[in-house]
Amino acid sequence: MADIVYRPVTEEEYPAFAKAFVEGFSDDVPGDGFVDSAKAMLPPERTLAAFDGDEIVGTFAGLDLEVTVPGGHLPMEGTTVVTVFPTHRRMGLMNEMMRVHLDTAVANGYAIAGLWASESSLYGRYGYGASTFSNTVKMVGSRIRFRDEIEIGRVRRVDVNEALNIISPIFDDVCARTPGVFARDDTWWQAGPLNDADWTKRGKTSRRVVVHDGPDGPDGYVIYRQQSSEADDGHANGTVHISELVAASDRAHTALWHYVTHVDGCPNVRYWNSPIDDPLAMKVVAPRRVSIAATFDALWIVLLDVVVALEARTYERDGSLRFSVASPFRPEAEGVYEMVVNNGVASVERATGETYMEDADFELDIDVLGALYLGGGDAHAYASGSRVRGDATSVALLHDLFHTARAPWCNEVF
């Protein structure tokens, strides 16, 4: 077998690259503009392929993203389309592509990288930690009755082709104050959330968009599809599949959920990727009718430059820590860091000298630091699993410094 070569693909090789990563996720390449859509989001120069001769046997790519962190925003290298052909497993392809990918991210100035994991057992070894979680929520709409004191506002439907200018400002507002959400430009909107090509439907209808108007204009929207079905007794038993429900106000949130639970012919409602702290259950008479079918890890983050990343976010309390970071895959990140938070702003220095490893308050793995980074992780839980190693007082301070009142949420798979 010839040596494996790792490099970006050319324009001419892009269809083969698309075929490789789509087949890597157990699918076939759709015919209606998929390759052009993929190329718009993942240009050739941001790809990385493993070549065995002329054959692509592994794929990687990077996205230029900007993610909200507590108190601010930070550019993030988006790790995506990670595949290795079964014929080339356990040959080191994944390790080498990840090494090239992260080295490139560092060279391009990224302090963090993030991904959605198709397999949650794969990425901790590379330093990524599960930084956000989401729920799959299911319910039968006819059983959802809102509490009497909850006011239900009206909503309106807009054409998917006219939705962008209406809903993108709402998304931008929510994005700016929700850690884990990454910004979108018009290209992303059209290739992703508003893409209504046939290959995106998978047995469902075209996308529907419904908007809520607040006192100052549109302040919430839901994007969904319907899937028809019939019960054994002949009654309609379809499903509303929510792609995204984004609300900048409580009134919008209530009105949109009321709408999707009252769509004729579709008594079933399913929302994959609902925020784990979504308040819907607290607004209805019978909270258990809002069924959480699954909770899953979503956005995984690795800190490439610990100092820059920790100084980029704010903190909800003050304090100081001295901690040791273990980073087997990228030893460049290992070391002892001193962090002082004053008025919510951190100053971080990397300790140096012969005794720099001494007197750390605790030690943790780099993936745990990524898991805590956006404010949703539980340092006590990681300590119970020996992934934070230190005394109880230091662990408690770590938790209190990094944890945020609201849970982070990532808006979509990338």
C-alpha positions in Angstrom: 0.0 0.0 0.0 1.4 3.4 -1.0 2.1 6.1 1.6 -0.9 8.1 2.6 -0.8 11.8 1.5 -2.7 14.5 3.3 -3.7 17.7 1.5 -6.6 19.9 0.5 -8.6 18.8 -2.5 -8.7 20.8 -5.8 -11.8 22.1 -7.5 -11.7 19.1 -9.8 -11.5 16.7 -6.9 -14.3 18.3 -4.9 -17.1 16.0 -6.2 -15.0 13.0 -5.1 -14.4 14.6 -1.8 -18.1 15.2 -1.3 -18.9 11.6 -2.3 -16.3 10.4 0.2 -17.6 12.3 3.2 -21.3 11.7 2.4 -20.7 8.0 2.1 -18.7 8.2 5.3 -22.0 9.2 7.0 -23.9 6.3 5.4 -25.6 8.2 2.7 -25.5 8.9 -1.1 -24.7 12.2 -2.6 -27.9 14.0 -3.6 -28.1 15.2 -7.2 -29.9 18.6 -6.8 -27.1 21.1 -6.1 -25.7 19.4 -3.1 -22.1 19.6 -4.2 -22.3 23.3 -4.9 -24.1 23.9 -1.6 -21.4 22.0 0.2 -18.6 23.9 -1.6 -20.2 27.3 -0.7 -19.8 26.4 3.0 -16.6 24.3 2.7 -14.4 25.7 -0.1 -11.6 23.5 -1.4 -8.9 25.4 0.5 -10.6 24.5 3.8 -10.7 20.8 3.1 -8.2 18.1 4.1 -8.2 14.7 2.5 -6.2 11.5 3.0 -5.2 10.1 -0.4 -4.2 6.5 -0.9 -2.8 6.9 -4.4 -5.7 8.7 -6.3 -8.4 7.5 -3.9 -9.7 9.6 -1.1 -9.9 7.4 2.0 -10.4 10.0 4.7 -11.9 13.5 5.0 -11.7 16.5 7.2 -12.6 20.2 6.8 -12.6 23.4 8.7 -15.2 26.1 9.0 -14.6 29.7 9.9 -17.1 30.2 12.7 -17.7 32.8 15.4 -19.2 31.4 18.6 -20.8 33.2 21.5 -19.0 32.7 24.8 -20.1 34.1 28.2 -19.9 37.8 27.8 -18.6 37.9 24.3 -17.7 36.2 21.0 -14.7 34.3 19.8 -13.6 33.0 16.4 -13.8 29.2 16.4 -12.3 26.6 14.0 -15.3 24.4 13.1 -14.1 20.7 12.7 -16.4 18.9 10.3 -16.9 16.0 7.8 -14.5 13.8 9.7 -14.5 10.3 8.1 -12.1 7.4 7.5 -13.0 4.6 5.1 -13.4 1.2 6.9 -10.7 -0.2 4.6 -8.2 2.2 6.3 -9.1 2.1 9.9 -6.4 1.7 12.6 -3.7 3.0 10.4 -3.4 6.4 12.1 -5.3 8.4 9.5 -7.6 10.1 12.0 -4.7 11.1 14.3 -2.7 12.6 11.5 -5.6 14.5 9.9 -6.6 15.8 13.3 -3.0 16.9 14.0 -2.8 18.7 10.6 -6.2 20.2 11.2 -5.5 21.6 14.7 -2.0 22.8 13.7 -3.6 24.7 10.8 -6.2 26.2 13.1 -3.5 27.4 15.5 -1.5 28.9 12.6 -4.7 30.7 11.5 -5.0 32.3 14.9 -7.9 30.2 16.4 -7.9 29.9 20.2 -10.6 27.2 20.2 -11.9 24.5 17.8 -15.4 22.9 18.0 -17.3 20.1 16.5 -20.5 18.0 16.7 -19.6 14.4 17.4 -21.3 11.7 15.4 -19.6 9.3 17.9 -19.1 10.6 21.4 -16.3 8.3 22.2 -13.9 9.6 19.5 -12.9 13.1 20.4 -12.0 13.3 24.0 -8.6 11.8 23.1 -7.9 14.9 21.0 -8.8 17.3 23.8 -12.4 18.1 22.8 -14.9 18.2 25.7 -18.7 18.1 25.5 -19.5 21.8 26.1 -23.2 21.9 25.4 -26.1 19.4 25.7 -29.5 19.3 24.0 -32.8 17.4 24.4 -35.0 15.6 22.0 -38.5 16.7 23.0 -41.7 14.9 22.0 -45.3 15.5 22.9 -48.9 15.0 21.7 -50.2 18.5 21.0 -53.8 17.8 22.1 -52.5 17.0 25.6 -50.6 20.3 25.9 -52.7 22.9 27.8 -51.0 26.1 28.8 -51.6 27.5 32.3 -54.4 30.0 32.6 -52.1 32.8 33.5 -50.1 32.3 30.4 -51.1 34.7 27.6 -51.1 33.2 24.1 -50.2 35.7 21.3 -50.9 35.3 17.6 -48.4 34.3 15.0 -48.1 34.6 11.2 -46.7 32.4 8.5 -44.2 33.7 6.0 -42.9 32.2 2.8 -39.5 30.4 3.3 -38.1 32.4 0.3 -39.0 35.6 2.0 -38.0 34.6 5.6 -34.4 35.5 5.7 -34.7 39.3 6.3 -37.4 38.7 8.9 -35.9 36.0 11.0 -32.1 36.6 10.8 -32.2 39.7 13.1 -34.1 37.6 15.7 -31.5 34.9 15.5 -28.7 37.5 15.7 -30.3 38.9 18.9 -30.5 35.5 20.6 -27.1 34.5 19.3 -25.5 37.5 20.9 -26.6 36.4 24.4 -26.5 32.6 24.2 -23.2 30.9 24.7 -22.6 28.1 22.2 -24.6 29.6 19.4 -22.5 30.5 16.3 -23.2 33.3 13.9 -24.6 32.8 10.4 -24.2 34.8 7.2 -26.6 34.7 4.3 -24.7 31.9 2.6 -25.1 29.7 5.7 -28.8 30.5 6.0 -29.5 29.6 2.4 -27.3 26.4 2.5 -28.5 25.3 5.9 -31.6 26.3 7.8 -33.6 27.7 4.8 -32.4 25.2 2.3 -35.5 23.5 0.9 -33.9 21.3 -1.8 -35.6 17.9 -2.3 -32.7 16.1 -0.7 -33.3 17.9 2.6 -36.9 16.8 2.9 -36.5 13.0 3.6 -40.1 12.2 3.3 -41.4 15.4 4.9 -42.9 18.6 3.5 -41.2 21.7 2.4 -40.0 24.0 5.3 -42.6 26.1 7.0 -41.7 29.4 8.8 -43.9 31.0 11.4 -43.1 34.3 13.1 -44.3 36.1 16.2 -44.4 39.9 16.3 -43.7 41.7 19.5 -44.3 45.4 20.3 -41.1 46.4 18.5 -41.3 44.0 15.6 -40.6 40.2 15.0 -39.2 38.6 18.1 -39.5 34.9 17.5 -39.8 32.2 14.8 -40.1 28.5 14.2 -38.9 26.5 11.2 -40.5 23.1 10.8 -41.7 20.4 8.4 -44.7 18.2 8.5 -44.9 14.5 8.0 -48.3 13.0 7.3 -49.4 9.7 8.8 -52.7 7.9 9.6 -53.6 6.1 12.8 -55.1 2.6 12.8 -58.6 4.1 13.4 -58.2 6.4 10.3 -57.5 9.6 12.2 -54.7 11.9 11.0 -51.5 11.1 13.0 -48.9 13.3 11.4 -45.9 14.9 13.0 -44.6 18.5 13.3 -40.8 18.2 13.1 -39.2 21.4 14.4 -35.9 22.3 12.9 -35.4 25.4 15.0 -37.5 27.5 17.5 -35.8 30.7 18.4 -37.5 33.3 20.7 -36.2 36.6 21.9 -39.0 37.0 24.4 -41.2 34.8 26.7 -44.3 35.8 24.8 -42.8 34.7 21.5 -41.7 31.4 23.0 -45.2 30.7 24.3 -47.0 31.7 21.1 -44.7 29.6 18.9 -45.0 26.5 21.1 -48.8 27.0 21.2 -48.9 27.1 17.4 -46.8 24.0 16.8 -49.0 22.0 19.2 -52.1 23.0 17.4 -51.3 22.1 13.7 -54.3 20.3 12.1 -53.5 16.7 11.1 -50.3 16.6 13.1 -51.0 15.8 16.7 -47.4 14.7 17.3 -44.6 17.2 17.8 -40.9 16.5 17.8 -38.0 18.9 18.4 -34.5 17.5 18.1 -31.9 19.9 19.6 -34.1 21.7 22.1 -32.2 23.7 24.7 -31.9 21.7 27.9 -33.2 24.6 30.0 -36.2 25.4 27.7 -39.0 26.6 30.0 -42.0 25.0 28.1 -42.7 22.4 30.8 -43.1 25.2 33.4 -45.7 26.9 31.2 -48.1 24.0 30.9 -50.6 22.4 33.2 -49.1 18.9 33.0 -45.3 19.2 32.7 -44.7 15.5 32.1 -46.6 15.8 28.8 -43.5 17.5 27.6 -41.5 14.3 27.2 -37.7 14.4 27.0 -37.0 11.4 24.8 -33.2 11.8 24.9 -30.4 14.1 26.2 -27.3 14.2 24.1 -23.9 15.9 23.8 -23.9 18.6 21.1 -21.0 21.1 20.7 -17.5 19.8 21.7 -14.7 22.3 22.3 -11.0 22.1 22.5 -8.9 25.0 23.8 -5.9 25.6 21.5 -4.7 28.7 23.3 -5.7 28.4 26.9 -4.7 32.0 27.8 -6.6 33.6 25.0 -9.6 31.4 25.3 -10.0 31.9 29.1 -9.5 35.7 28.8 -12.1 35.9 26.0 -15.1 35.1 28.2 -16.5 36.7 31.4 -17.2 35.1 34.7 -20.2 35.5 37.1 -18.0 35.7 40.2 -14.5 36.6 41.2 -11.6 34.5 42.5 -8.2 33.0 41.6 -7.0 29.6 40.6 -3.7 27.9 39.9 -4.2 24.7 37.9 -2.3 22.2 35.9 -3.6 21.1 32.4 -2.8 17.7 31.0 -3.0 17.6 27.2 -1.5 14.3 25.8 -2.5 14.9 22.1 -1.3 18.5 22.0 1.5 18.8 24.6 1.9 22.5 23.6 -1.2 23.2 25.8 0.1 21.5 28.9 1.3 23.4 31.8 0.3 25.3 34.9 -1.9 28.4 34.5 -2.7 31.1 37.0 -6.1 32.7 36.6 -7.4 35.8 38.5 -10.9 37.0 37.9 -11.7 40.6 39.0 -15.1 42.2 38.2 -15.9 39.2 36.0 -12.8 39.7 33.8 -10.0 37.1 33.8 -6.3 37.6 33.6 -4.4 34.4 32.8 -0.7 33.7 32.8 1.1 30.5 32.1 3.6 29.6 34.8 7.2 29.1 33.9 10.5 28.0 35.6 11.8 24.9 37.1 9.2 24.7 39.8 6.2 25.7 37.7 4.4 22.4 38.2 4.4 22.8 41.9 1.6 24.2 44.1 -1.2 23.9 41.5 -4.5 23.9 43.3 -5.7 21.0 41.1 -5.1 19.2 37.8 -7.5 18.6 35.0 -7.5 17.2 31.4 -7.7 19.6 28.5 -11.0 18.1 27.4 -12.6 18.9 30.8 -11.5 22.5 30.4 -13.3 22.5 27.1 -16.4 21.0 28.7 -16.5 23.7 31.3 -15.6 26.6 29.0 -19.1 27.7 28.0 -20.5 27.5 31.5 -22.6 24.4 31.3 -20.2 21.8 32.8 -20.2 20.5 36.3 -16.8 20.5 37.8 -18.0 18.4 40.8 -19.2 15.7 38.4 -15.8 15.6 36.6 -14.0 15.5 40.0 -16.1 12.4 41.0 -14.8 10.8 37.8 -11.2 11.7 38.7 -11.1 14.0 35.7 -10.5 17.0 38.0 -7.9 16.1 40.6 -7.7 18.3 43.6 -9.2 19.2 47.0 -12.9 19.9 47.4 -12.5 23.6 48.0 -10.5 24.1 44.8 -13.1 22.1 42.8 -15.9 24.1 44.2 -14.2 27.4 43.2 -13.5 26.0 39.7 -17.2 25.2 39.4 -18.4 28.5 40.7 -16.1 30.5 38.5 -16.9 28.7 35.2 -20.6 27.9 35.7 -23.2 30.2 34.3 -26.8 30.8 35.3 -28.1 29.8 31.9 -27.1 26.7 30.1 -25.2 27.1 26.8 -26.9 25.8 23.6 -25.6 25.1 20.1 -28.0 26.0 17.3 -27.3 23.3 14.7 -25.1 20.5 13.5 -22.1 21.5 11.4 
